[in-house]
Amino acid sequence: FESGAQGEFGAKYPDLVSVYTVVDHSDKKGYFSKEICTGPHVKNTREIGKFRIVKEQSVSSGVRRIKSVVE
């Protein structure tokens, strides 16, 4: 959280977590999104294959979150 990363409200995280950043050099912060996550990840969504978005919601002003499942 010290780096400005966002996490899930009320979630408990281990002392060491991964922070994933979507860079956006046009933004004054230098990034579009910076998220804390302890789940599994892939280098590219091609590794997952087809997936379906099952939920989309507003997280805060101008920020959306999606949840998806692998098909």
N, C-alpha and C positions, 0 to 999 in steps of 0.2 A: 504494500500500500504506500510505502514511502516513495516509490518511484512514480506514483500517480496511477497505478494499475487498479482496475475495478474487479471486485469479486461479488459473490452472491451475498445479499444481506442475510445476516444470521448464520452463515455457513462457518464451520470450524475448519481451519486449514492447518496442515503440519507446519513446522518451523521452516522447512525448505519447500518452495513451490516453484513451478514454471510460470514465467510471464511471457505471454505471446503478444506481439505488437504488429499492427497493420500500419506501416509507414505512410505518411502523407506529408511530403515536403512543402505543400502549399498551405498547410495548417500551421499556425504560430507555435503550437506545441511540438510539431514535427511528426505527429502520428494521428491516425484516425481513431484507432482503438488500441487499448492496452489492457489485457485481461489476465487475471490469475486463474489458473486451472490446474487441477490435479488429475484430470482424466487422460486417457490414451490419445495420442495424436499421430498424424501422418504428415509427411513432408509436402504432399500434394493430394488434393481431393481425388485425383485419378486413381490413387491407391485404394480408395473406398469403393469406387464404382458408382452406380446409380443410387441416389438417395432421395427421399421425399420429405418435404417440409411438413411437419404435423402441427406446428404452433408458431405463431409470430405475435410478438407483443411489444409494447412500448416499455422501455426500461427507464428512460428519463427524457427530457426535452431533446428532440432530435436524435435519439438513440433507439434502435430497434434490436430485438433479440429473436433468433429463430431456434427452434428445436426440430431435429430431423431424425429419421430412421433410415437405415440402409435397406434397400430393396433387394 
